[in-house]
Each structure stands twice: as C-alpha cells, then as structure tokens.
Amino acid sequence: MWLMVVVMLLPIELIPMFSVVPLRVAIPIYLAGLVAALACHHLMLAAKRKRVLTGSEGMVGSPAVVLFRGEEGVEVRCHGERWSAEWSGPEAPRPGDRVTVVAVRGLRLLVHPSP
C-alpha cells in the first residue's frame, strides 16, 4: 500500500531533480515517473470497480438451490453451505428449484426464483 502512495506521488517527488540534473536527462526520467504514476492510478481504479466476492455483499446475486420448504421459510444451498432463507417469489418453491440471493438479513437470505 505504501509503495502505491510513493509511486502516485512520484511526479511531485521528481520536481527538485530539474534543478540538479540537466534537462536532457531530467525530462525522460520525469516522464517515466509520470507514466508509472498514471499506471498505478489506473490499477487502483480498476481494483475499486471489482465486484465484492466475500462476506454478505458477495452473497447477493449468487445462485442457490432450494433444499426443502418449511413453515418458516425455505432452506437453500449457496456457496456449498446450508442457509435459512425467506422466499420472495409469486409461488412456493419446490426442492431442487434454482433461486438467486437478493439480500442478506442477518443469518437469513432473501431469495427469489432465478430467471
């Protein structure tokens, strides 16, 4: 992390070089530092746009399979684990139906039929 900060500030850190090094040497070095900083900035923005894959945020949009339906809701298998779930579909699910996780409420999933 600290290395990214150093690279991002590289164009500013290289400014004093212009008073010490001849221009024909300083300009290519400065441009290389600027390109490195822009590449780092691009990588940081790309990492920020990635979809979250862990935690409760990573569950939303995941496929699941209905294991059984009871009076209190349904039980589904999602990410290889059994979860209690609430059903939000128009008709009751049957075991084996494919569903999609819409939200996570505590330790219960809210699911609806997969398209």
Secondary structure, 3 states (H helix, E strand, C coil): CHHHHHHHCHHHHCHHHHHCCCHHHHHHHHHHHHHHHHHHHHHHHHHHHCCCCCHHHHHCCCEEEEEEEECCEEEEEECCEEEEEEECCCCCCCCCCEEEEEEEECCEEEEEECC
